[in-house]
Structure formats: structure tokens, C-alpha cells
Amino acid sequence: MSAIQKNVEASSASYSASFTKGDLALPPAKKYLVLTCMDARIDPAQAFGIELGDAHVIRNAGASAVDALRSIVISEQLLGTTEIVLVKHTGCGMLTFKNEDAYAIVEKNLGPAAVDELKAKNLDFLPFPELDEAVKKDVAYIQASKLVPDSVTLSGWVYEVETGKTRRVV
Amino acid sequence: MSAIQKNVEASSASYSASFTKGDLALPPAKKYLVLTCMDARIDPAQAFGIELGDAHVIRNAGASAVDALRSIVISEQLLGTTEIVLVKHTGCGMLTFKNEDAYAIVEKNLGPAAVDELKAKNLDFLPFPELDEAVKKDVAYIQASKLVPDSVTLSGWVYEVETGKTRRVV
């Protein structure tokens, strides 16, 4: 067992020992979802004030709305959420490369068969060159989708990994 | 401003007031990633023992490895993680419907134009009928991908929303 797997088991033992929230309902109590980045420096519950049971939390590389669409539709249409809080962040890795850079790294590290798989899956890494613009663009993408009704409340934010602050963009 | 947006602003003010982790590096310090569900009843940091800065956290509907592949490749190939902890959970919404049910709900709620968008985007909601099997299947999907080298350590788990425990499946 790896050190990380041991840590999961130890954390399970200590967390469950004082766990009292076993009766929460499946649909989020406060009917919202937070879409943010997978970045290791973000703790959404703490930074954005999410209580257990209150909100869906979707996380992917860059807080991409395009990538999250499947989860957003399930959250809205099957589980009744009516508000989306989209949060990208300063210092995001997605600001540092382009698709062709990522393809080149995959080819160097893993060889041509891996690149063939990227191409077969038509994989776009969805990097973005500018932070606030990317927040606006992703909020606009959700707004434009017929899969999210106009009644859903949207906002777009930037979390600052340097300060722990979250500021609104749109 | 909505009540949820006010809560983000208030949480930002209180969290940043005592924030001391502004110097963390971009790559995860413990070089691992956790892939889990967006479910509102999961707090990965607490339940799985993730310290700020230590791990990428990817979350989507059902903790789907297929859906997470883009983020996994970025984490492994661009940001140096070498271990994946995949955690699905009891009571998951993805156990409760089939693709055709979701398509029917979207059509009823949002009309034929929304279904056209689902079809144009070839959107598979990726539900699964059995929990432990789905964990094994998703770990096998990652193992089989040429985009994740054999040197990456993999494990698959189930978090119990009723007890707060996390048990290993594979």
C-alpha cells in the first residue's frame, strides 16, 4: 500500500469517527453548483464557504465550462440546482501552454501511440491565454447553451491563490 | 446579488483574513490526484485527508474517468503527478437513471432544441448500474489508456455518505 493510500485509510478512520452528517439528501440543499479548477491550492469548501450537503462541486483542469457541461446538465436537470458559481484562479496551469505544447509533451513522454489516442479522442486540452477573459467566455458559453435555462443564476469569479481572496468578474 | 453570491463574498473576506498559504507551488506537493464525484455530501479535503497544495482534485458527475481524461493527462504529463485515487460513493445519482431517461427529462424541461444540442455534442451522461463494478471499470479504463503510463499508481475506493468511511475496492 502506498503512503497516499495509507493516508486515505487513516483519514477515513478519523473522519468517520466523528461523522454526524449521514442523513443528508442527494440533491444539494442550497440548490447551487460551484465549478472550479482541480488546482491543489484551492479548498472550495473553505474558500467559498460551502457547507456539506449544500452544493455540487465540479472540478477540472482550468474550471472549463465546456468540459463540465455533462455534469452541469445533470446537476440542473436531474438534481434541481438553479445557480452556478464559476471560479477560475490566478497562477492557473492552463495559462502556461497551448494545445500543441501539450501534444508535444505527450509525444515525448509517452510516444506516438499516446498521440494517436489523443487524436482518436479528439482531445482538446482547453488552455486559455487570459484569466478574466476566460471567466467571461465560460460564463457566456453556459448562457448560450440551450441545455441551461435562462432562469439559472450565473456568476464568474477569480480566486487568488496568493491571498485566499475571491473577486467577482461577471 | 444572490444570497449564494453574498456568501461567496463573505467567505472570501473571512478565509483570506487568516490565509497563510500564499506561497504554495503550482504542482501538487505530494504528486497525486483524487478523482471523485461532484456530490454535495463529499468534502474530499476532510474525508480523504488532503492538505492544501498536496493533490489535484477532479470532480464530476459520478467520478467518471472517461469524463476526466483531459484533466488526468494534464495532471500527469504537465504537472508531474504519479498516483491516482479514484473514489465513487454510495447513493450516487448516476446509479438512478439511464441515458434515455436523462434525454427524456431534458426534452420535457427544455424542449427539442436542447435535445438537438445534446445530440450535436454527442453527450453521454455516463450513468452506471452498479457501484463497485463501476469503480473497477473506471480504474481499468485508466490502466488501459496509453495516455497514463504504467508507472502511475492506481487505486479505486467507495466513500459511504451514510458513515463518512472510505473503503478500498481495487
Contacts between the chains, C-beta under 8 A, distances in Angstrom:
chain1	res1	chain2	res2	distance
A	2	B	83	6.3
A	2	B	153	5.4
A	2	B	155	7.7
A	4	B	30	6.6
A	4	B	32	5.1
A	4	B	83	5.4
A	4	B	85	6.5
A	4	B	153	7.6
A	5	B	85	7.3
A	5	B	155	5.4
A	5	B	168	7.4
A	7	B	48	8.0
A	7	B	49	5.1
A	8	B	48	5.4
A	8	B	49	6.6
A	8	B	85	6.1
A	8	B	155	7.8
A	8	B	157	6.7
A	8	B	166	5.9
A	8	B	168	7.9
A	9	B	166	7.6
A	9	B	168	7.5
A	10	B	49	6.7
A	11	B	46	7.9
A	11	B	47	6.8
A	11	B	48	5.6
A	11	B	49	2.8
A	11	B	166	7.5
A	12	B	47	7.2
A	12	B	48	7.7
A	12	B	164	7.6
A	12	B	165	5.2
A	12	B	166	4.0
A	12	B	167	7.5
A	13	B	165	8.0
A	14	B	49	7.9
A	15	B	46	5.8
A	15	B	47	5.1
A	15	B	49	7.6
A	15	B	164	5.1
A	15	B	165	8.0
A	16	B	160	8.0
A	16	B	163	5.4
A	16	B	164	3.8
A	16	B	165	4.3
A	19	B	163	6.4
A	19	B	164	3.0
A	19	B	165	8.0
A	21	B	41	7.2
A	21	B	164	7.4
A	22	B	161	7.0
A	22	B	162	4.4
A	22	B	163	6.1
A	22	B	164	7.1
A	24	B	40	7.3
A	24	B	41	4.8
A	24	B	161	7.0
A	26	B	39	7.6
A	26	B	41	7.7
A	26	B	91	6.1
A	26	B	93	5.9
A	27	B	40	7.8
A	28	B	40	4.0
A	29	B	40	7.2
A	30	B	4	6.6
A	32	B	4	5.0
A	33	B	38	7.2
A	38	B	33	7.2
A	38	B	56	4.4
A	38	B	57	5.6
A	38	B	58	4.8
A	38	B	71	5.5
A	38	B	75	6.9
A	39	B	26	7.5
A	39	B	56	7.1
A	40	B	24	7.3
A	40	B	27	7.7
A	40	B	28	4.0
A	40	B	29	7.2
A	40	B	52	7.4
A	40	B	53	5.1
A	40	B	54	6.0
A	40	B	55	5.6
A	40	B	56	5.6
A	40	B	57	7.6
A	41	B	21	7.2
A	41	B	24	4.9
A	41	B	26	7.7
A	41	B	52	6.4
A	41	B	53	5.5
A	43	B	45	5.3
A	43	B	52	5.6
A	45	B	43	5.3
A	45	B	45	6.6
A	45	B	46	7.6
A	46	B	11	7.9
A	46	B	15	5.8
A	46	B	45	7.6
A	47	B	11	6.7
A	47	B	12	7.2
A	47	B	15	5.1
A	48	B	7	8.0
A	48	B	8	5.4
A	48	B	11	5.5
A	48	B	12	7.7
A	49	B	7	5.1
A	49	B	8	6.6
A	49	B	10	6.7
A	49	B	11	2.8
A	49	B	14	7.9
A	49	B	15	7.6
A	52	B	40	7.4
A	52	B	41	6.4
A	52	B	43	5.5
A	53	B	40	5.1
A	53	B	41	5.5
A	54	B	40	6.0
A	55	B	40	5.6
A	56	B	38	4.4
A	56	B	39	7.1
A	56	B	40	5.6
A	57	B	38	5.6
A	57	B	40	7.5
A	57	B	42	8.0
A	57	B	59	5.4
A	58	B	38	4.8
A	58	B	59	5.6
A	58	B	60	6.0
A	58	B	61	7.9
A	59	B	38	8.0
A	59	B	57	5.5
A	59	B	58	5.6
A	59	B	59	4.3
A	59	B	60	7.9
A	60	B	58	5.9
A	60	B	59	7.9
A	60	B	60	6.9
A	60	B	68	7.1
A	60	B	70	7.1
A	60	B	71	4.6
A	61	B	58	7.9
A	61	B	70	6.3
A	61	B	71	4.1
A	61	B	74	4.3
A	61	B	75	7.2
A	67	B	67	7.9
A	67	B	70	6.1
A	67	B	71	7.5
A	68	B	60	7.1
A	69	B	121	7.1
A	69	B	123	7.1
A	70	B	60	7.1
A	70	B	61	6.3
A	70	B	67	6.1
A	70	B	123	6.0
A	70	B	124	7.5
A	70	B	125	6.1
A	70	B	126	6.9
A	71	B	38	5.6
A	71	B	60	4.6
A	71	B	61	4.1
A	71	B	67	7.5
A	73	B	102	7.7
A	73	B	106	6.9
A	73	B	118	7.9
A	73	B	123	7.4
A	73	B	125	7.6
A	74	B	61	4.4
A	74	B	93	6.9
A	74	B	94	7.9
A	74	B	102	7.2
A	74	B	125	6.2
A	75	B	38	6.9
A	75	B	61	7.2
A	77	B	102	7.1
A	77	B	105	5.4
A	77	B	106	5.6
A	77	B	109	5.8
A	77	B	110	7.4
A	78	B	93	6.4
A	78	B	97	6.7
A	78	B	102	6.4
A	78	B	105	6.4
A	79	B	93	6.0
A	83	B	2	6.3
A	83	B	4	5.4
A	85	B	4	6.5
A	85	B	5	7.3
A	85	B	8	6.1
A	91	B	26	6.1
A	93	B	26	5.9
A	93	B	74	6.9
A	93	B	78	6.3
A	93	B	79	6.0
A	94	B	74	7.9
A	97	B	78	6.7
A	102	B	73	7.7
A	102	B	74	7.2
A	102	B	77	7.1
A	102	B	78	6.4
A	105	B	77	5.4
A	105	B	78	6.4
A	106	B	73	6.9
A	106	B	77	5.6
A	106	B	147	6.8
A	109	B	77	5.9
A	109	B	149	7.5
A	110	B	77	7.4
A	110	B	146	6.4
A	110	B	147	6.7
A	110	B	149	6.2
A	111	B	146	7.8
A	113	B	146	4.9
A	114	B	146	4.4
A	114	B	147	5.3
A	116	B	146	7.7
A	117	B	145	6.6
A	117	B	146	4.9
A	117	B	147	5.6
A	118	B	73	7.9
A	118	B	147	6.9
A	121	B	69	7.1
A	123	B	69	7.1
A	123	B	70	6.0
A	123	B	73	7.4
A	124	B	70	7.5
A	125	B	70	6.2
A	125	B	73	7.6
A	125	B	74	6.2
A	126	B	70	6.9
A	145	B	117	6.6
A	146	B	110	6.4
A	146	B	111	7.8
A	146	B	113	4.8
A	146	B	114	4.5
A	146	B	116	7.7
A	146	B	117	4.9
A	147	B	106	6.8
A	147	B	110	6.7
A	147	B	114	5.3
A	147	B	117	5.6
A	147	B	118	6.9
A	149	B	109	7.5
A	149	B	110	6.3
A	153	B	2	5.4
A	153	B	4	7.6
A	155	B	2	7.7
A	155	B	5	5.4
A	155	B	8	7.8
A	157	B	8	6.7
A	160	B	16	8.0
A	161	B	22	7.0
A	161	B	24	7.0
A	162	B	22	4.5
A	163	B	16	5.4
A	163	B	19	6.4
A	163	B	22	6.1
A	164	B	12	7.6
A	164	B	15	5.1
A	164	B	16	3.9
A	164	B	19	3.0
A	164	B	21	7.4
A	164	B	22	7.1
A	165	B	12	5.2
A	165	B	13	8.0
A	165	B	15	8.0
A	165	B	16	4.3
A	165	B	19	8.0
A	166	B	8	5.9
A	166	B	9	7.6
A	166	B	11	7.5
A	166	B	12	4.0
A	167	B	12	7.5
A	168	B	5	7.4
A	168	B	8	7.9
A	168	B	9	7.5
